[in-house]
Amino acid sequence: PIFEAKFDSNMAFLQKTKEQIEEDESRALKRINETLAERATKRQKLDEEVEEFKIHLQIVPNEDDDVYTEATPLAR
């Protein structure tokens, strides 16, 4: 029973690792097959989103910079 549990645990880990490797390979192949035009379009869209967020971003100065801690006694 102990050996079987360890064996099952190891097999589950190996299966998960195998699936993760396959997923990584799939992503890499997808990236390789992506054309330069698709990349440029994606980059442009991201840049536009960043600009949109910058419009709505407002930096608020924090005048209340006080930092304090409260001591909690661990033993009496």
N, C-alpha and C positions, 0 to 999 in steps of 0.2 A: 504493500500500500504506500509506503513512504517513497520508494523508488518510483512507483507509478505516478505519484503526485508530482515529484520533481521532473520526471520525464514529460508529463503533460504540460507543466509550466514551461519547460525549455522549448517544447514543440510550439506552444502558443507564441512564445517570444520570437522564434525563428520564422513562424508564419507571418507575424506582424512585421518583422524586419523585411521579409521578402515582399510583402505588399507595399511597404513604404518605398523600397528600392524601385519597384515597378512604377509606382506613382511618380517618383522623382524622374525616372527615365521618360515617362510619358510627358511630363511637364517640359523636360529638356527638348524632346523631339518637337513638341508644339512650338516652343520658342524658336527653334532652328527653322521651322517651316514658316514662321511668321515673316511676312515680307517687310521690306523697309518702309513701304507706304503705310502699312498697318501700324508699324511702330511709331511713325511720325504722327499719324492720326491720333493714336492713343496718347502720345506725349502732348500733343496740342490740346486735347480734351482735358488732360490733367492740369496743364498750365492755365487753361481757362477757369477750371474749378478753383485753382489756387487764387487767381485774381478775384474771383467772386467772393471767396472767403476773406480776402484782404479788405474788400470793400466794407464788409460787415464787422471787421475786427476793430475793436476799440481798446486802446491801452488805457487802463485806469490806474493812476498812481495810488499806491498804498501808503497813506499817511500814518497808519497805525502799525508800525513795525515792531511793537512790543512783543517780545517772546518771553514766555514764562513757563516754568515747570512746577508741578505740584509733587511734593515728596509724599510717597505712600509708605508708611512704616511696614516693614516686613515681619517684624517680631516685636513683642512687647516685653 
